């Protein structure tokens, strides 16, 4: 990536078509209400930053958006070109604690998993795409290593590579700064800023600092959803 990326909301593409809609969504396990009355439409080109207290439902919201779980009530709708569709091209960076690092798989193999849904790519194209992504993540020296041998930050970069290697239309990032060392943090900001020019991004973080300046929409989730109209939302009192 050449040049310094612009990190303000004005550099974002204007939203166009609706891509993901949550219509009166609620999620409940036994007597525990995780989310209730969630209504939101995410548009093509949006960069949505989501924050909220621990236990407020941030990760549950992402899992619903990804259709990894079904809501207790309400609907999660995908759209493409204004039409309802069954699937969207979505890259997903989960939290590191959701990954079993004991599984005997290499960095290269993990990143390649992100291309499983890509049809029509030749073996050479796949290899080149994986190699380019690994280089972008700064993991060339670790490409043949098992994920159990990696540091927390290296594993996080590996998982990010898997999420973005297919150039998905939607990129969902759950706490992307977790475990990332300071040396790579600045590079991560640059990568996310560049991705936001061609993909719709949904990002969850308990700490909204520099990333919040990239987003054009700010969501606070604490069982219910509140969209913040302030330029940033370091504290909830700045929303109106």
N, C-alpha and C positions, 0 to 999 in steps of 0.2 A: 504494500500500500504506500503510495507516494503522497507526500504533502501532509500537512496537518489537518485532520478532519474538523469540521464545524460541529460543535457539541450543543448547539442550542436548538430549541424546538422549531425555529424558523427555517432550519435546514431540512426539515422533514418534508416528504411528499404529502400533498393534501389528500386526506381520506377520500375514497371514491365509493366503491361498493361495499355493502355489508358482507362480512365473511363469517363471523361467529355471533350467534345470538343466544343469550340465556333468558328464557321467558318464565318468570315466576318460579325460579328454581329454589328448592329446599333440599337439605340433606340432613338426615337424622339416623343415628345408630342407637337402638334401644330407646332410652329416655334422654339421650344427649342430642341436642340440636346443634349441629355444626354450622349450618347456613340456613337462612330463611329469607324468602321474598327477594331473591337476587334477580335483577333485571338489568341487562347490559347488552349493547350491540357493539362489536368490535369491527372496525372498518378496514378495508384494504389500505395499507400505508400507515396505520396507527402505530405508535410506540406507546404501549400502556404500561405504566409503572404501578405496581401493586405493593402496598405495605399494610401493616396492622400489627396488633399485639400477638405474642406467642399464643397459640391456641385459638386465634381469631378466625381461622378457616382459610388461610392463604393457600396452603398446599392442597386442601380439599377442593378449593375453587379451581386450581390448575388441573387437578385430576378429572374434574367434571368437564372442563373445557376440552381436555384430551379424550374424553369418553372412556377413560380407564375405569370409571365407576358410573353407575346410573343414578340420577337424582331420585330422592324419595318422591318428589313431585316436581312438576314443571318440565320444560324441554330445553335441550341443547341442540341448536340448529346450525348446520354448516351451509354456506352459500358460495356459489362461484358464478360470476357473471349475472348476478341477480336471481339465479335459480337455486333451489334447494338441492344439495348433493349429499351423498353418503359419506364421502371422505374428502379430506384436504391434505395437501402435502405439508406435514408439520414436523419440524425438528424439535426434539425435547432434551433439555439438560435437567436431569433430576438432581435432587440433593445427593451428595456423596454417600450418606448413610443408607441410601436405598440400594446400594450396589454391593454385591458379595465379591470382595476383592480376592477371595480365595479361589475363585473360578480360574482354571488354567487357560487364560487367553491373553494374547499380546496386545500392546498398544495398537499396532497395525491392524490386527483383526477386529478390535473394538471399533476403530474408526470406519473400517470397511462395512461394518454392520449397518451403518447409516445409509448405505447404497442398496440395501436389499430390495427396496421397493422400486428401484430405478430400472426400468426395462430398456433394452436396446443399447446399453453401453457395452463396448467391447472390453475384453480382459485388460488390454493396454490402457483404455480410457479410465477404467476403474482404478488401476494401479497408479496412474498419473494423478487422478483426483485425490486418492488417499495420500500419496506422497506430498502433494501440494498442501493439503490440510495439515498434515503432521508438521511440515516445515513452518506453516503459519502459526502453529501452536508452540513452536520452539522445542519439539520433541524428537528431532532427528536421531539423537543419540540413544533415545529410549524406545525406538520403534519396534525392536524385537524383544523387548523385555516384557515379562508377565506383569499384569496390573498389580499383583500382590507385592511386587518389588518396588513400586513407585511411592513417592511421597504423596501426601494429600493434595498438594497443588498440582503435581504432575497428573494424578488421576483426574482431577477436575478439568484440566486442559484436554485430556484424552476424551472425556465425556462431551466436552464442548465441541471437539472435532467431530465426534460421531453425529452430534446434533446438526451441524452446519455443512457437512461434506456434500450433501445432496442438493444444496442451494434451495432449501424449502421456501414455500411461499409464506409460511408462518413459523416463527421461532419462539419457543416457550422456554424461558430460563428461570429455574427455581434456585434462588440464592447463588448467582454465578460468581460472586466474589469470595465465597466460602473457601478457605484453605489456600487461596491464590496468594503467592508471595508478592511483596511490594515491587519486586523487579518486573513481574509480569502484569501487575495490576494496570499500569499505564497503557500497556499494549492491549490489554483486554478492552479498555475504554475505546481505543482506536478501532478495534475489530467490531465492537458493537455499533459504534457510530457509522462505520462503513456498511454494515449489514442493514442498518435502518433505512438506507437509501433504496433498498430493493426488496425488503421483506417486512411483513407485519410482525412486530415484536411484542410479546407479553412477558414482562419481567417481574419477578417477585424478589423483594429484598427487605430485610428488617431495617436496613440502614440506607436511607435515600439521601445521597449527597450529590456527587458529580453525575451519577446516572440519571437522577431526576431532571437535570437540565437538558438531557437528550429527549425526554419523553414529551409527547404532545397531550397525553392524558394521564391523570394521577388518580388512582383508586385507593381508598382506605377500606379494608374489610375487617369487620369485627362481628361476625355472624350475619350481619347485614352489610350491604354495600353502599358506600358513599363516594360520589365522584367529587374531587376537589377542583375548584376553579382557580385557585391561587397558582402563581407561577411555580411554586414548589410547596412541599408539604412536610417540612421537617417536624412540625408539631401540628396537631389537628386543629388548633385554634386559628391557624392561618387559612383554613378552608371556609368557604361560604357558599 
